[in-house]
Amino acid sequence: MQTDGEHCMLLALPCGRTEVDVVQQSAYLQSGFITYLQQKQAAGIVNIAAPGTQQAAYIVHVFPSCEFANNSLAQIDAQLLKKVSELTYLVIIIATTANSATV
């Protein structure tokens, strides 16, 4: 991602070696992170500096299941949204900033 307006979208799902691990990771993700963001009606936002600088080059947005996240997934593939709608998940979007074109 080198120019303004570029982004990538990631789908974060709990994982584990066993079904019990997945259930436990889902519970941790839900209670420790998703519930907080939903109660605050917020997304997690982090600015990432370009290597060797203090200037933000990327912004990482973390969304729990919400209208924006669901619409974003549905635009990619309605079946994808259908498959993950019963799961605990986060949508993570990494976007370039206006400053990143000069990095």
Backbone bond lengths (Angstrom), bond angles and torsions (degrees), N, CA, C in turn:
res aa  C-N    CA-C-N  psi(-1)  N-CA   C-N-CA  omega(-1)  CA-C   N-CA-C  phi
1 M - - - 1.444 - - 1.521 107.34 -
2 Q 1.308 115.09 107.32 1.456 119.82 -173.19 1.523 114.24 -119.51
3 T 1.327 119.78 -17.25 1.458 120.53 -174.72 1.518 111.51 -121.28
4 D 1.337 115.24 162.12 1.460 120.94 178.13 1.525 110.64 -55.15
5 G 1.303 115.38 143.02 1.448 120.66 174.45 1.515 115.63 83.77
6 E 1.312 118.11 -5.80 1.459 119.24 177.38 1.526 109.51 -77.67
7 H 1.308 115.74 149.90 1.461 119.92 176.67 1.524 109.71 -156.37
8 C 1.308 114.07 163.65 1.460 119.57 169.65 1.521 107.37 -134.64
9 M 1.311 115.49 150.44 1.451 120.94 -179.53 1.522 108.51 -118.00
10 L 1.319 115.01 133.06 1.463 121.85 179.74 1.523 108.98 -119.23
11 L 1.290 116.45 146.30 1.452 122.27 175.20 1.519 107.15 -111.14
12 A 1.320 116.63 115.19 1.463 121.66 -178.33 1.530 109.15 -98.26
13 L 1.312 114.63 121.74 1.459 121.99 179.78 1.521 109.52 -123.91
14 P 1.332 117.89 146.27 1.459 119.30 175.63 1.525 110.05 -66.66
15 C 1.310 115.66 149.44 1.463 119.46 178.59 1.522 109.01 -141.54
16 G 1.296 115.39 168.00 1.451 120.94 178.56 1.511 110.13 -175.93
17 R 1.310 115.03 171.83 1.471 120.03 -179.68 1.521 111.96 -79.40
18 T 1.331 115.64 -25.72 1.463 120.12 -179.73 1.519 108.71 -130.58
19 E 1.318 115.71 168.35 1.460 119.96 177.24 1.530 110.65 -62.22
20 V 1.323 116.73 -36.42 1.465 121.20 177.52 1.528 110.12 -61.45
21 D 1.337 117.16 -42.65 1.468 121.06 176.97 1.525 111.14 -58.84
22 V 1.323 116.61 -44.69 1.466 120.82 -178.65 1.524 110.45 -64.10
23 V 1.312 117.07 -43.19 1.466 121.03 178.48 1.525 110.02 -62.09
24 Q 1.328 117.11 -43.91 1.461 121.46 179.56 1.530 110.85 -64.53
25 Q 1.323 118.22 -44.97 1.465 121.29 178.70 1.527 111.04 -64.02
26 S 1.320 116.97 -36.92 1.468 121.06 176.53 1.518 110.68 -61.56
27 A 1.321 115.93 -44.00 1.468 120.36 179.59 1.521 111.16 -64.22
28 Y 1.330 117.32 -42.52 1.468 120.92 178.17 1.523 111.16 -62.80
29 L 1.320 116.05 -44.76 1.458 120.49 -179.93 1.524 110.53 -63.01
30 Q 1.329 116.12 -43.06 1.462 120.25 -179.25 1.522 111.57 -66.42
31 S 1.328 117.15 -50.12 1.468 119.95 -174.29 1.517 112.86 -77.33
32 G 1.303 117.33 -32.17 1.455 119.35 -174.68 1.501 115.55 -91.32
33 F 1.328 118.01 -17.71 1.457 118.50 -171.89 1.522 112.61 -138.17
34 I 1.326 117.01 -54.35 1.460 120.47 -175.35 1.522 111.60 -63.84
35 T 1.319 117.62 -47.12 1.461 120.56 -179.65 1.522 111.04 -59.21
36 Y 1.323 117.39 -41.69 1.467 121.21 178.08 1.527 111.01 -58.72
37 L 1.326 116.79 -50.30 1.465 120.06 -178.96 1.527 111.29 -63.59
38 Q 1.324 117.37 -39.62 1.459 120.12 179.71 1.523 111.52 -67.53
39 Q 1.330 117.99 -39.73 1.459 120.71 177.96 1.521 111.42 -64.22
40 K 1.305 116.38 -37.49 1.468 121.37 179.11 1.526 111.76 -82.36
41 Q 1.330 116.68 -7.89 1.466 122.62 -173.72 1.526 109.35 49.13
42 A 1.329 113.96 54.18 1.464 120.58 -173.53 1.517 110.54 -138.94
43 A 1.313 112.98 166.57 1.461 121.46 170.74 1.516 106.89 -112.58
44 G 1.307 116.22 152.47 1.457 119.31 171.63 1.518 108.02 -79.15
45 I 1.318 117.14 133.80 1.464 121.10 -178.95 1.521 108.93 -131.71
46 V 1.340 115.43 130.02 1.463 121.55 179.45 1.521 108.08 -133.90
47 N 1.325 116.52 132.27 1.463 121.73 173.53 1.519 108.40 -91.92
48 I 1.323 116.42 134.08 1.464 122.46 -179.31 1.523 108.38 -116.12
49 A 1.328 115.78 125.84 1.468 120.51 179.65 1.522 110.43 -77.67
50 A 1.315 114.41 151.53 1.463 120.28 173.38 1.526 107.97 -67.57
51 P 1.316 118.07 148.34 1.468 120.26 179.51 1.528 111.60 -54.08
52 G 1.324 115.60 130.31 1.461 121.34 177.30 1.514 114.94 80.56
53 T 1.346 117.82 6.44 1.467 120.21 179.47 1.522 109.98 -133.18
54 Q 1.308 114.82 172.09 1.460 121.60 172.91 1.529 110.54 -103.05
55 Q 1.325 116.67 -2.29 1.458 122.46 -174.54 1.530 110.45 -84.54
56 A 1.344 115.70 129.09 1.466 120.17 -179.88 1.523 110.36 -63.54
57 A 1.310 116.51 130.27 1.465 122.14 177.56 1.524 111.18 -114.53
58 Y 1.324 115.94 -24.47 1.456 120.83 -177.51 1.520 109.45 -137.64
59 I 1.316 114.96 151.80 1.458 121.51 173.35 1.522 106.87 -123.61
60 V 1.318 115.79 128.55 1.459 121.59 177.75 1.528 107.45 -104.62
61 H 1.325 115.86 122.76 1.466 122.51 178.04 1.525 107.25 -110.54
62 V 1.316 116.91 131.98 1.467 121.63 178.93 1.526 107.70 -119.34
63 F 1.331 116.19 119.44 1.460 121.91 -176.81 1.522 110.70 -116.60
64 P 1.339 116.73 132.69 1.464 119.10 169.04 1.528 107.71 -76.64
65 S 1.305 117.13 178.72 1.458 119.86 174.46 1.529 108.46 -58.99
66 C 1.321 115.87 119.17 1.462 122.15 -179.91 1.522 106.83 -158.13
67 E 1.316 117.15 176.87 1.463 120.30 -177.68 1.529 111.65 -57.18
68 F 1.334 117.07 -45.62 1.464 120.10 -179.34 1.530 111.37 -62.25
69 A 1.326 116.65 -48.39 1.468 120.57 -178.99 1.524 110.83 -62.16
70 N 1.320 116.42 -44.32 1.464 120.12 -179.18 1.526 111.53 -65.33
71 N 1.336 117.28 -42.03 1.467 120.25 177.57 1.524 111.10 -63.82
72 S 1.321 116.58 -39.14 1.467 120.55 179.19 1.523 111.06 -63.30
73 L 1.328 116.61 -42.90 1.470 120.27 177.78 1.527 111.20 -67.01
74 A 1.329 116.48 -40.78 1.463 120.42 -178.85 1.525 111.51 -64.50
75 Q 1.335 117.12 -33.08 1.467 120.05 177.96 1.525 111.09 -65.51
76 I 1.307 116.54 -33.46 1.464 120.44 178.39 1.522 109.85 -73.52
77 D 1.334 115.43 -49.08 1.462 120.02 -177.90 1.526 108.18 -168.59
78 A 1.313 116.78 115.08 1.465 120.83 -179.23 1.525 111.15 -59.34
79 Q 1.322 117.40 -32.41 1.461 120.70 178.79 1.527 111.32 -68.37
80 L 1.330 116.31 -32.77 1.466 119.96 177.07 1.520 109.87 -62.25
81 L 1.328 116.73 -47.90 1.466 120.20 178.34 1.521 110.24 -59.53
82 K 1.303 116.73 -42.65 1.465 120.74 179.81 1.532 110.79 -60.33
83 K 1.337 116.37 -41.73 1.462 120.95 -178.04 1.524 112.81 -68.49
84 V 1.324 117.94 -36.50 1.466 119.69 -176.42 1.527 113.18 -94.64
85 S 1.324 117.92 -7.52 1.467 119.91 -175.01 1.524 113.07 -60.32
86 E 1.306 117.73 -25.66 1.468 121.63 178.88 1.528 112.41 -90.68
87 L 1.318 117.23 -4.99 1.460 121.80 -175.97 1.523 111.48 -101.32
88 T 1.311 115.09 164.04 1.455 121.75 170.95 1.523 106.76 -85.54
89 Y 1.334 116.85 123.65 1.460 118.97 -177.89 1.523 111.63 -152.53
90 L 1.308 114.64 164.33 1.459 123.23 172.55 1.520 108.03 -128.23
91 V 1.313 116.24 147.33 1.459 121.87 170.65 1.518 106.20 -105.54
92 I 1.315 116.15 126.76 1.465 121.86 -179.13 1.522 107.68 -117.22
93 I 1.324 115.75 125.85 1.461 120.81 178.26 1.518 108.02 -118.27
94 I 1.315 115.62 124.73 1.463 121.84 175.63 1.520 106.31 -107.36
95 A 1.327 116.37 120.42 1.463 121.54 -176.89 1.518 110.24 -124.11
96 T 1.313 115.08 151.03 1.461 119.88 174.66 1.523 108.87 -78.82
97 T 1.318 116.02 155.75 1.462 121.33 175.35 1.519 108.82 -101.56
98 A 1.319 116.25 172.88 1.464 120.76 177.90 1.522 110.82 -60.54
99 N 1.330 117.05 -26.61 1.466 121.29 -178.52 1.521 112.96 -80.08
100 S 1.324 117.95 -15.70 1.466 119.78 -171.09 1.524 113.44 -70.72
101 A 1.319 118.04 -21.52 1.462 119.66 -179.00 1.525 111.56 -67.07
102 T 1.328 116.36 -22.05 1.460 119.97 -178.81 1.512 112.31 -94.50
103 V 1.333 117.75 -2.87 1.462 121.99 -176.97 1.504 110.49 -82.52
